[in-house]
Amino acid sequence: MSQEKRRGVLPGFGLSLGFTLWYLGLIILIPIGVLVLKAAAIPPEKFFSTITSPRTLAAYRLSFFAALAAACINAVFGLLIAWVLERYDFAGKRIVDGLVDLPFALPTAVAGIALTTLYAGNGWIGSWLEPLGIHVAYAPLGIVVALTFVGLPFVVRTVQPVLRDLPPAVEEASASLGAGRAQTFFRLLLPELLPATATGFTLAFARGLGEYGSVIFIAGNLPMVSEIVPLLIVIQLEQYN
């Protein structure tokens, strides 16, 4: 007698796959397809002249390297913050943990205005930095600051679950076997944390490439100096180009 096939509570593979493809097509593939079709309707010479103009290339470089710098900063300090939140108990820990999600909840325009107020020449922080020759607001450095602000939660929230599943007893066992702190970190902990850190880095980098609201207020938006690609796209749309 053949064993009766057990049916799961959730829908079968065919229905689940069909719904997945339908949802991805509706939310992702169709908008991207329309975008490609609209771009294909542009004459090739105009298309290539637009994407290879000096102003556009400068925006490419600034957006890429600013997002890369911010993601690298977040990879280091996001890992450190996640470590402190998971390994130590201190007063106000829940408040600090909640503040990590503030860039997710705060409207990006509000974040940009707040950062500009802080780092402008007459701001609380900018008034101390500008006499030292460090210009943050209305400069490329301000873009890195804004992208670091919006990208930090991606690294922290990606690394935290891995640290939570990695018991402190592992570190204690390593120390009892004679391993130093550096040896324990680089040979035992870092291999476990590296995939999650790389994932958070990638998410922060991707967010930085497309960030608009928090950047336009602090960047200054000077062509060839502090103009990012998302802003250039908006300018071209407003000019019906």
Secondary structure, DSSP 8 states (H G I E B T S, - for coil): --------SS--HHHHHHHHHHHHIIIIIHHHHHHHHHHHTS-HHHHHHHHTSHHHHHHHHHHHHHHHHHHHHHHHHHHHHHHHHHH---TTHHHHHHHHTHHHHS-HHHHHHHHHHHHSTTSTTHHHHGGGT---TTSHHHHHHHHHHHHHHHHHHHHHHHHHHS-HHHHHHHHHTT--HHHHIIIIIHHHHHHHHHHHHHHHHHHHHH--HHHHHHH---TTTT--HHHHHHHHHHTT-
